Each structure stands twice: as structure tokens, then as C-alpha cells.
Amino acid sequence: MPTLQKPLGRWYLLVGVGISVDATRWPDIKSVERGWRARGFSFGVWTDPPGQVWEDYVHEADELFMVVEGDVELEMGGRKQRLAPGEEVLIPARTTHSVRNVGGTTSRWLYGYKGG
């Protein structure tokens, strides 16, 4: 499980993931993690290269999803939406959904599963 540190100024270092990110473009990650865990969700960070597509996934548990960086499109229930960084989405259990990095740069997003 990655841990978060804020070593200097505006940069967050995600230990165990091997990336650092500009905190001025990220939501308050520690607060997000605490809030999700308090609501009974797990917490993880995912990184995708440009063009990555995760098509037609279904999970048995509710999932929280939040874009942190990049141009990410979420499709759920036949509706496509590009999410702004920091915007939280609840994907209900057993809902078919797809996530696509539609930008030309790496995308990073947070995810968590109910009961995880």
C-alpha cells in the first residue's frame, strides 16, 4: 500500500509507487484517504500511460473513483464523462464501467472499494 509524504513545498511523494506529483494539481490526498477509509472504502493510486483503456469492468462492491492528473474519461451506464481532477464518482456495485486515458500524458487516479 503506498504511503504519502509531503517532503518539500508543493510536491507529494507516493512511497511504494515510485512517483511524485505536484500538490497544487492534486486534491488533499491524505484527507481523501482518511475520508474514504472512514466511509468503509479501501484506497489506492493507479497510473495509466496515454491511450490506456480499461473496458467493461464490473465489481461486486461499490467503487469510489477520483481523477488526480490527466485527461480521463469514465463511461458508466452508456454515458461518457470527462472528470475534473478532484471530482469524486461512486460506481455502484455490479455496474459495467470503462476508464480511458484519452489524453496525451500519463493519468493518475484514486480508487477504493467498499469493504476493502
C-alpha positions as CSV (number, residue, x, y, z in Angstrom):
1,M,0.0,0.0,0.0
2,P,1.5,3.4,-0.9
3,T,2.1,6.0,1.7
4,L,2.1,9.7,1.2
5,Q,4.6,12.2,2.3
6,K,5.0,15.9,1.6
7,P,8.8,16.4,1.7
8,L,9.2,19.9,0.4
9,G,6.8,22.6,-0.7
10,R,4.2,21.6,-3.1
11,W,5.4,18.1,-4.1
12,Y,3.9,14.9,-2.8
13,L,5.9,11.7,-2.9
14,L,4.0,8.5,-3.1
15,V,6.2,6.0,-1.4
16,G,5.9,2.5,-2.7
17,V,4.5,3.7,-6.1
18,G,7.7,5.5,-7.2
19,I,6.1,8.7,-8.4
20,S,6.0,12.3,-7.2
21,V,3.3,14.8,-8.1
22,D,2.6,18.5,-8.0
23,A,0.4,19.0,-5.0
24,T,-1.1,22.2,-6.5
25,R,-2.8,20.0,-9.0
26,W,-3.9,17.2,-6.7
27,P,-6.7,17.2,-4.1
28,D,-5.6,16.8,-0.5
29,I,-4.7,13.1,-0.8
30,K,-4.4,12.4,2.9
31,S,-7.8,13.9,3.5
32,V,-9.3,11.8,0.6
33,E,-7.7,8.6,2.0
34,R,-9.0,9.4,5.6
35,G,-12.4,10.2,4.3
36,W,-12.7,7.1,2.2
37,R,-11.5,4.8,4.9
38,A,-13.9,6.4,7.4
39,R,-16.7,5.6,4.9
40,G,-15.5,1.9,4.7
41,F,-13.6,2.1,1.4
42,S,-10.1,0.9,0.6
43,F,-7.7,3.4,-1.0
44,G,-5.3,3.0,-3.9
45,V,-3.4,5.1,-6.6
46,W,-3.4,4.0,-10.2
47,T,-1.2,5.3,-13.1
48,D,-2.0,4.8,-16.8
49,P,0.0,5.7,-19.9
50,P,-1.6,7.7,-22.7
51,G,-4.2,5.6,-24.6
52,Q,-4.8,3.0,-21.8
53,V,-8.3,1.6,-21.8
54,W,-10.0,-0.5,-19.1
55,E,-13.1,-1.6,-20.9
56,D,-16.3,-3.1,-19.4
57,Y,-15.3,-3.8,-15.9
58,V,-17.8,-5.0,-13.2
59,H,-17.0,-5.2,-9.5
60,E,-19.1,-6.9,-6.7
61,A,-18.5,-3.9,-4.4
62,D,-19.2,-0.1,-4.7
63,E,-16.2,1.7,-6.0
64,L,-15.0,5.3,-5.4
65,F,-13.1,6.9,-8.2
66,M,-11.2,10.2,-8.4
67,V,-9.0,11.6,-11.2
68,V,-5.9,13.3,-9.9
69,E,-4.0,14.1,-13.0
70,G,-4.5,13.7,-16.7
71,D,-7.4,13.6,-19.1
72,V,-9.6,10.6,-18.1
73,E,-13.0,9.6,-19.5
74,L,-15.3,7.4,-17.4
75,E,-18.2,5.5,-19.1
76,M,-21.0,4.2,-17.0
77,G,-24.5,3.3,-17.9
78,G,-23.8,4.2,-21.5
79,R,-22.8,7.8,-20.6
80,K,-19.3,9.1,-21.1
81,Q,-17.9,11.9,-18.9
82,R,-14.5,13.5,-18.6
83,L,-13.8,14.1,-15.0
84,A,-12.0,17.1,-13.5
85,P,-9.2,16.4,-11.0
86,G,-10.6,16.1,-7.5
87,E,-14.1,15.1,-8.7
88,E,-15.3,12.0,-6.8
89,V,-17.6,9.4,-8.5
90,L,-19.4,6.5,-6.9
91,I,-19.6,3.5,-9.2
92,P,-22.3,1.2,-7.8
93,A,-21.6,-2.5,-7.3
94,R,-22.3,-4.6,-10.4
95,T,-22.3,-1.6,-12.8
96,T,-20.4,-2.0,-16.0
97,H,-17.9,0.8,-16.5
98,S,-14.9,1.7,-18.5
99,V,-12.0,4.1,-17.8
100,R,-9.9,5.6,-20.6
101,N,-6.9,7.8,-20.6
102,V,-7.9,10.0,-23.6
103,G,-5.0,12.5,-23.1
104,G,-1.5,12.6,-24.4
105,T,0.1,12.3,-21.0
106,T,0.1,9.9,-18.0
107,S,-3.0,9.9,-15.9
108,R,-3.3,9.2,-12.2
109,W,-6.4,8.4,-10.3
110,L,-7.5,7.2,-6.9
111,Y,-9.8,4.2,-6.4
112,G,-11.3,2.4,-3.5
113,Y,-13.8,-0.5,-2.9
114,K,-16.4,-0.7,-0.2
115,G,-15.4,-3.1,2.5
116,G,-11.8,-3.2,1.2
